[in-house]
Amino acid sequence: MAHPTVPLQDLKAVFFDIGGTLIGPNLALLGTWLRAAGVECDDDQVARVEPLARRAHADLRHGVAGTPAIRGLYAREVIRRIWADQAIELSRLESAVSLVLATASAEGYATVPIWNEVLPGVREGLAALQARGLPLVAVSNSDGSAESVLVDAGLREAFAAVVDSHIAGFSKPDPRLFDVARAVLGVKAANVVHVGDIYEADVVGAQAAGIAAVLIDAGNFWPDAPCIRVANFAEAIGAILGDTAS
C-alpha cells in the first residue's frame, strides 16, 4: 500500500539514517572474525542471518544502551542465528562473542561490525537529490562515530550536517533527534522526508516529529508499515522524486 509523502515542489530537505540505509556492514570481515572465534559459517550464511540480527539489535539496543553489553550485542545476535539449529549454552555463546570482540580489537577496530560498505545506488541517489538542490542531513543512532563513518566511506561531502544520537543526547525514535536536524537547516517538518531501514526507529521517530518517512524494508519485515515502503535505496530515491510508486 502506498502512503503519501511530501510533494516534490514542497520538499526542502531529505534526512537519512546511516547504518543499513547508506552504509552496510563489512560481512566478509565479520565472517573472518566469527570463524576465528570458532563459529563455523561461510560468507553466504553470514549474509543470510545478518538482516535478522540487525533487526534484533535494533529492538534490543535500548535495553543495554550505556552498558558494556551494547558492545557485543550485534555479534551475539549474529551468532545466535548461525547456531539457531543448536542448543546454545550461554557460556559458549558469551565466549564466542568475547573472542569476536577481542579479534576485532586486536586488528584495531573498537566496534563490531565495521560499517564501511556503501550500499548499491547510494552515491547515485544522493547525487540525484543534490542535483535538485535538496540539502541532505544524516540522522543516526550512533556512538559518536557517525561523522567519521561517512568520512571514511567518502560520503560526508554530500551532507549539510550529521546528527549523531550520542552527541545530541537522545536516540531515535525520540522525535527530538529529528528536531535537531531540522534546526540545523531551519526547515519545517512538513517540508522534510526521512529515509531509514528500521521501522521502530526511523518511521516511528520521524512521524512523531511530523516528518514523512520512506522505509527501506529489504527483508519484508514490516509489510503493513504506514509509510512508503521500498526494497532498496534506488527505489527510495525514486519515491522521493516521484519516479516510481510504492
C-alpha positions as CSV (number, residue, x, y, z in Angstrom):
1,M,0.0,0.0,0.0
2,A,1.4,3.4,-0.9
3,H,1.3,6.3,1.5
4,P,1.7,10.0,0.5
5,T,5.0,11.7,1.1
6,V,5.9,15.4,0.7
7,P,5.1,16.7,-2.8
8,L,8.4,17.3,-4.6
9,Q,7.6,21.0,-5.0
10,D,7.3,21.4,-1.2
11,L,10.4,19.3,-0.3
12,K,13.1,21.4,1.3
13,A,15.4,18.7,2.7
14,V,15.9,14.9,3.0
15,F,17.2,13.1,6.1
16,F,18.9,9.8,6.0
17,D,19.7,7.1,8.5
18,I,23.3,5.8,8.1
19,G,23.7,2.1,9.1
20,G,21.7,-0.2,6.9
21,T,20.5,2.7,4.8
22,L,23.6,4.4,3.3
23,I,26.3,2.0,4.5
24,G,26.2,-1.7,5.2
25,P,28.4,-3.9,7.5
26,N,31.6,-5.4,6.2
27,L,30.3,-9.0,6.2
28,A,33.5,-10.6,4.8
29,L,35.4,-9.2,7.7
30,L,32.7,-10.2,10.2
31,G,32.8,-13.8,8.8
32,T,36.6,-13.9,9.3
33,W,36.2,-12.8,12.9
34,L,33.4,-15.3,13.5
35,R,35.5,-18.2,12.2
36,A,38.5,-17.1,14.2
37,A,36.2,-17.4,17.3
38,G,35.3,-21.0,16.4
39,V,31.9,-20.2,14.9
40,E,31.6,-22.4,11.8
41,C,30.0,-20.4,9.0
42,D,30.5,-19.3,5.4
43,D,30.0,-15.8,4.0
44,D,26.7,-16.7,2.4
45,Q,25.3,-17.9,5.8
46,V,26.5,-14.6,7.4
47,A,24.8,-12.6,4.7
48,R,21.5,-14.5,5.3
49,V,21.4,-14.1,9.0
50,E,22.7,-10.5,9.2
51,P,19.4,-8.7,8.4
52,L,17.7,-10.7,11.1
53,A,20.5,-10.0,13.6
54,R,20.4,-6.3,12.7
55,R,16.6,-6.3,13.3
56,A,17.0,-7.9,16.7
57,H,19.9,-5.5,17.6
58,A,17.6,-2.5,16.8
59,D,14.9,-4.0,19.1
60,L,17.3,-4.8,22.0
61,R,19.8,-2.0,21.9
62,H,17.7,0.4,24.1
63,G,17.7,-2.1,26.9
64,V,21.5,-2.2,27.1
65,A,22.5,1.3,25.9
66,G,25.1,2.8,28.1
67,T,26.2,-0.6,29.5
68,P,29.2,-2.8,28.4
69,A,26.7,-5.3,26.9
70,I,26.0,-3.0,24.0
71,R,29.4,-3.6,22.5
72,G,28.8,-7.4,22.0
73,L,25.0,-7.2,21.2
74,Y,25.3,-7.3,17.4
75,A,27.8,-10.2,17.4
76,R,25.7,-12.1,19.9
77,E,22.6,-11.8,17.7
78,V,24.5,-12.9,14.6
79,I,26.0,-16.0,16.4
80,R,22.6,-16.9,17.9
81,R,21.1,-17.1,14.4
82,I,24.1,-19.1,12.9
83,W,23.6,-21.5,15.8
84,A,19.8,-21.5,15.5
85,D,19.6,-25.3,15.0
86,Q,21.7,-26.0,18.1
87,A,21.1,-26.0,21.8
88,I,23.2,-22.9,22.8
89,E,24.9,-22.8,26.2
90,L,25.1,-19.3,27.4
91,S,28.8,-19.7,28.4
92,R,29.6,-20.9,24.9
93,L,27.8,-18.0,23.3
94,E,29.4,-15.4,25.6
95,S,32.9,-17.0,24.9
96,A,32.4,-16.7,21.2
97,V,31.2,-13.1,21.4
98,S,34.2,-12.2,23.6
99,L,36.6,-13.8,21.0
100,V,35.0,-11.9,18.1
101,L,35.4,-8.6,20.0
102,A,39.0,-9.5,21.0
103,T,39.9,-10.3,17.4
104,A,38.3,-7.1,16.2
105,S,40.1,-5.1,18.9
106,A,43.5,-6.7,18.0
107,E,43.0,-5.6,14.4
108,G,42.4,-2.1,15.5
109,Y,38.6,-2.0,15.5
110,A,36.6,-0.8,18.5
111,T,33.2,-2.0,17.3
112,V,31.6,-4.9,15.6
113,P,30.6,-4.8,12.8
114,I,32.6,-2.4,10.7
115,W,30.3,-0.1,8.7
116,N,32.2,0.7,5.6
117,E,30.3,-0.9,2.6
118,V,28.5,1.8,0.7
119,L,25.2,0.2,-0.4
120,P,24.2,-0.1,-4.0
121,G,22.6,3.0,-5.5
122,V,23.6,5.3,-2.7
123,R,26.2,7.5,-4.4
124,E,23.9,7.9,-7.5
125,G,20.8,8.6,-5.4
126,L,22.5,11.2,-3.2
127,A,23.8,12.9,-6.3
128,A,20.3,12.9,-7.9
129,L,18.9,14.7,-4.8
130,Q,21.8,17.2,-4.7
131,A,21.2,17.9,-8.4
132,R,17.7,19.0,-7.4
133,G,19.2,21.4,-4.9
134,L,18.0,19.5,-1.8
135,P,20.2,19.7,1.3
136,L,20.8,16.3,3.0
137,V,21.2,15.5,6.7
138,A,22.3,12.2,8.2
139,V,20.4,11.3,11.4
140,S,21.9,8.3,13.1
141,N,21.6,6.3,16.3
142,S,25.4,6.0,16.8
143,D,28.2,6.0,19.3
144,G,29.7,9.3,18.4
145,S,31.3,7.9,15.2
146,A,28.6,8.7,12.7
147,E,30.5,11.6,11.0
148,S,33.8,9.6,10.8
149,V,31.9,6.7,9.2
150,L,30.6,8.9,6.5
151,V,34.1,10.5,6.0
152,D,35.7,7.1,5.7
153,A,33.1,6.0,3.2
154,G,33.6,9.1,1.1
155,L,30.0,10.3,1.6
156,R,30.5,13.1,4.1
157,E,30.6,15.9,1.5
158,A,27.1,15.0,0.3
159,F,25.6,16.1,3.7
160,A,25.0,19.5,5.1
161,A,25.1,18.1,8.6
162,V,25.4,14.9,10.6
163,V,23.2,14.5,13.7
164,D,24.6,11.7,16.0
165,S,22.4,10.5,18.8
166,H,25.4,10.1,21.1
167,I,26.3,13.8,20.7
168,A,22.7,15.0,20.7
169,G,21.8,13.1,23.9
170,F,18.8,11.2,22.6
171,S,18.1,8.4,20.1
172,K,15.5,7.6,17.5
173,P,12.6,7.2,17.9
174,D,12.8,10.2,20.1
175,P,11.5,13.0,17.8
176,R,13.9,15.5,19.4
177,L,16.7,14.0,17.3
178,F,14.8,15.0,14.1
179,D,14.1,18.4,15.6
180,V,17.9,18.9,16.0
181,A,18.3,18.0,12.3
182,R,15.6,20.4,11.2
183,A,17.1,23.2,13.3
184,V,20.4,22.9,11.5
185,L,18.7,23.8,8.2
186,G,15.8,25.9,9.5
187,V,13.2,23.8,7.8
188,K,9.7,22.8,8.8
189,A,8.7,19.2,9.4
190,A,6.1,19.4,6.6
191,N,8.9,20.0,4.2
192,V,11.1,17.0,5.1
193,V,11.3,13.3,4.2
194,H,13.4,10.9,6.2
195,V,14.7,7.6,4.8
196,G,15.7,4.7,7.0
197,D,15.7,0.9,7.4
198,I,14.2,0.3,10.9
199,Y,10.5,0.9,11.3
200,E,10.6,1.4,15.1
201,A,13.4,3.9,15.0
202,D,13.1,5.7,11.6
203,V,9.4,5.7,10.8
204,V,8.1,6.0,14.3
205,G,10.6,8.7,15.2
206,A,10.2,10.7,12.0
207,Q,6.4,10.6,12.1
208,A,6.4,11.6,15.8
209,A,8.4,14.6,14.7
210,G,5.8,15.4,12.0
211,I,8.1,14.2,9.2
212,A,7.1,11.8,6.4
213,A,9.1,8.6,6.1
214,V,10.3,6.2,3.5
215,L,11.2,2.8,4.8
216,I,13.7,0.6,3.1
217,D,12.4,-2.9,4.0
218,A,14.6,-5.3,2.0
219,G,13.7,-8.1,4.4
220,N,9.9,-7.5,4.2
221,F,9.8,-7.2,8.0
222,W,7.1,-4.5,8.1
223,P,4.5,-5.2,5.3
224,D,1.9,-3.1,6.9
225,A,4.1,-0.1,7.8
226,P,2.1,3.2,7.5
227,C,4.6,4.9,5.1
228,I,6.1,4.4,1.7
229,R,8.0,1.1,1.8
230,V,10.6,0.1,-0.7
231,A,13.1,-2.7,-1.3
232,N,16.3,-0.7,-1.8
233,F,17.9,2.7,-1.9
234,A,17.2,3.4,-5.6
235,E,13.5,2.8,-5.0
236,A,13.6,5.2,-2.1
237,I,15.1,7.9,-4.3
238,G,12.5,7.2,-7.0
239,A,9.7,7.5,-4.4
240,I,11.0,10.9,-3.2
241,L,11.5,12.2,-6.7
242,G,8.2,10.8,-8.0
243,D,9.8,8.4,-10.4
244,T,8.1,5.3,-9.0
245,A,5.2,4.2,-6.9
246,S,5.4,2.0,-3.9
